[in-house]
Amino acid sequence: MFGETNPSGKLPVTFPISEGQLPPFVDDQNQVTYGFLHGYRYVDAMGEDPRFPFGFGLSYTTFSLSGLTLDSTSVAGDGLVGVSVNVTNQGALAGDEVVRMYVSCPASGVDRAVRELKGFQRVSLGPGETRTVAMNLAVQDLAYWDVSGKAFVVEPLTYVSSVGTSSRDLPLTASFSVPPG
């Protein structure tokens, strides 16, 4: 409250602007089937901006992200993609930031979320300090369940990794592909 300690909490949910940004609520039936899009995925699929996005938080300091790199731009279906980004505390107070990595599959042959959280890491930084945050993405985590084949499938296509501090603050992007095979 007095600016002596920097809060670093982040929202674990999306706050909608109105109930129109929520899945329909059915209370007059015994059984209801909902789709797989909820929270930030649902609002993203509608193409709307929420009141407060998943991962939103306030701070007494300012952080910046730069230098997003992937250790490979072509990865086998059973491989790993190493993702790293520099985080800088640009303010005068020490603080924590949560770096989030989302992945999208724009050319997918199946209905998928616009982007999905695939990794995150909290970093504590002093004033003016920069640190590199590294995360690994298992390509198998990009698989979807193929109902007809009764198995998880990793599509051979180009994926986009977006890195930022919330589901809507994603200033850095890089692409990698998964070749057939």
MODA-V743272 format. One line per field, one symbol per residue. phi: phi as a letter, one per 20 degrees, with the letter a starting at -180 (. if undefined). psi: psi as a letter, one per 40 degrees, with the letter a starting at -180 (. if undefined). A space follows every 10 residues. Layout:
# MODA-V743272
phi->???
psi->???
This chain:
# MODA-V743272
phi->.emecefcfc febeeffbff edgfedcdcf ccddfeeblf fffffemdef fcfgnfadbe ccdcdbmfcd fbdccffdec dedcbedcee eedfadcded ddcccfdfec fcfgbcfcab becdcfgmfc ceddcddfgg fefceeffel bfceffbedd edcadbfddc fdcbdbcdff p
psi->deedhhifii heihhidiee eiiihheeid hhhiaehibd dddddefihi dhiheiiiie ihiiiifhii eiehhieeai hhhiihhhhe aeiiiiihhi hihigdfiei hiidihheii hhhhhiheih ihhhihhhdd eeiihhddef ihhhhgahih hhhaeieegg ehiiiiihii .
